[in-house]
Every structure is written in C-alpha cells, then in structure tokens.
Amino acid sequence: MAQLLAVCAVHQLRPDSGTAGVTAIDKRPMATAVRIGPYGVRTDVQANRKHHGGRDKALYAYAQEDAEYWERELGRDVPPGFFGENLRTAGIDVNAARIGEIWRIGDIVRVEVTMPRTPCQTFARWMGGAEQRGWVKRFFDARRPGPYLRVVKGGMVQAGDEIIVEHRPEDAPGILDGYRAP
C-alpha cells in the first residue's frame, strides 16, 4: 500500500545568500492532520515565489525510497522535509509518475502531477559542506527529483493516509521524460 509518511511545512525561514535573502527549504513534519488548499499545506510558505509555489507547484512530493538512496550516498540522515518536500511518501514510485496523473490522498484530497522538481542553488547551499559543490548536477544525474503537484481537491491529510493513483494518462509523458539539466 502506498502511503503518506509525513506532511511537512516550513519550520523557520533561514538566511540565504540567494536573491530572496531567506529560504523556506527547512521543512519539518506536522504533528497533526493538516489542511491542503489550492496553494498547498496551509501553514507552509515559499520565500521565492518566482520559482517555488503557486498552483502548479502547490506541493512537492519525495519518496522515502529515494531519501534512503541519498542516505546511503551521503552517509547522513535525510528526514522528512529535509529536501524541502511537503509530502514524504512510501510505496509509490513518484519518479515514474506521468504528467496529469491524479492521486487521492486519504479520503478527500486529490492532486495532479505537474512537473519534476529542478534542483537549484538554494538547495545546494542548504546541503552545505562538501555536498554543496556539484550538488545540483549530482541530484539531477541521480534522476530522483520527485514531482510537483497541483491541488485538484483540498481537504485534510495526515501521516498514514493511503495514496491511490486514481488516473494515469498512459499517453502522457512521465516526469523524467522532460527532465532537463538546470
């Protein structure tokens, strides 16, 4: 069974040397059920709305299986929210998703896959240390980006909710089909 392991929102804005001056990548799991609306997790924010957030990037999903890959590669924990994701999943190959695919999360929430995440320099700076150098290319080359999602129908979600693929447009491109180097 595919399921939601965590719903994450910004823990705190952090100083960043990018154009916005701060980053909202520091996301942490929410302890209770959380409302999902047209712009994502109710308590979440994005510091740079030119490149993050909005209706087509309301949520970012990342798979536990991919986080475990990075834990082995990096020799460190990659807890839910660490890559800036709002949804940490298990049991669903998020990188095999097709554009336009519809997922039901819990009983009510419906989301649509819109595009892959493109790693950015803010993400590289967040990784810090030795991982920062070449991080964008390394993350891209691993082909484990996770998808951005549009909210089709909002509602409450929480860790443990089942994820069901309700519609998979077989003729649509997969998120990796259009995944281009940043």
Residue pairs with C-beta under 8 A, 6 or more apart in sequence:
1 91
1 162
2 89
2 90
2 91
2 92
2 162
2 163
2 164
2 165
3 89
3 90
3 91
3 160
3 161
3 162
3 163
4 87
4 88
4 89
4 105
4 106
4 157
4 158
4 159
4 160
4 161
4 162
4 163
5 64
5 80
5 88
5 89
5 90
5 159
6 29
6 30
6 80
6 81
6 87
6 88
6 159
7 29
7 30
7 34
7 41
7 86
7 87
7 157
7 158
7 159
8 27
8 28
8 29
8 30
8 41
8 44
8 80
8 81
8 85
8 86
8 87
8 88
9 27
9 28
9 30
9 34
9 41
9 42
9 43
9 44
9 86
10 24
10 26
10 27
10 43
10 44
10 45
11 26
11 27
11 28
11 81
12 26
13 22
13 23
13 24
13 26
13 45
13 47
14 22
14 23
14 24
14 25
14 26
14 126
15 21
15 22
15 23
16 22
16 23
16 47
16 122
16 125
16 126
17 125
18 48
18 121
18 122
18 125
19 48
20 47
20 48
22 47
23 47
23 48
23 122
23 125
23 126
24 44
24 45
24 46
24 47
24 52
24 84
25 84
25 122
25 123
25 126
26 81
26 126
27 44
27 81
27 82
27 84
27 85
27 86
28 80
28 81
29 79
29 80
29 81
29 88
29 159
30 41
30 43
30 158
32 158
33 156
33 157
33 158
34 41
34 42
34 43
34 156
34 157
34 158
35 41
35 42
35 154
35 155
35 156
36 42
36 59
36 105
36 109
36 111
36 151
36 154
36 155
36 156
36 157
37 151
37 154
38 55
38 58
38 151
38 154
39 53
39 54
39 55
39 58
39 151
40 53
40 58
40 59
40 86
40 151
41 59
41 86
44 86
46 52
46 53
48 122
51 120
55 150
55 151
56 114
56 115
56 148
56 150
57 114
57 115
57 148
57 149
58 111
58 148
58 149
58 150
58 151
59 86
59 87
59 111
59 148
59 149
59 151
60 84
60 85
60 86
60 87
60 117
60 146
60 147
60 148
60 149
61 85
61 86
61 87
61 88
61 89
61 94
61 146
61 147
61 149
62 83
62 85
62 87
62 88
62 89
62 94
62 146
63 88
63 89
63 90
63 92
63 93
63 94
63 95
63 144
63 146
64 88
64 89
64 90
65 90
65 93
66 94
66 95
66 144
66 146
67 78
67 79
67 80
67 82
67 83
67 88
68 78
69 142
69 144
70 78
70 83
70 142
70 144
71 77
71 78
73 142
74 131
80 88
81 88
83 123
83 146
84 123
84 126
85 146
87 105
87 149
89 163
91 163
92 103
92 163
92 165
94 146
94 147
95 116
95 143
95 144
95 145
95 146
95 147
95 175
95 176
96 174
96 176
97 113
97 147
97 174
97 175
98 113
98 168
98 169
98 170
98 172
98 173
98 174
98 175
99 113
99 114
99 115
99 169
99 172
99 173
99 174
99 175
99 178
100 112
100 113
100 167
100 169
100 172
101 112
101 113
101 165
101 167
101 168
101 169
101 172
102 110
102 111
102 112
102 113
102 152
102 165
102 166
102 167
103 110
103 111
103 112
103 113
103 149
103 163
103 164
103 165
103 166
104 110
104 163
104 164
104 166
105 111
105 157
105 161
105 162
105 163
106 155
106 156
106 157
106 158
106 161
106 162
107 155
108 153
108 154
108 155
108 156
109 151
109 153
109 154
109 155
109 156
109 157
110 151
110 152
110 153
110 166
111 149
111 150
111 151
111 152
112 149
112 150
112 152
113 147
113 148
113 149
113 175
114 147
114 148
114 149
114 150
115 147
115 148
115 175
115 178
116 145
116 146
116 147
116 148
116 175
116 176
116 178
116 179
117 145
117 146
117 147
117 148
118 140
118 145
118 180
118 182
119 135
119 136
119 139
119 140
119 145
119 182
120 136
120 182
121 136
123 135
123 136
123 139
124 131
124 132
124 135
124 136
125 132
127 135
131 138
136 182
137 181
139 145
140 179
140 181
140 182
143 176
143 179
145 175
145 176
145 179
147 175
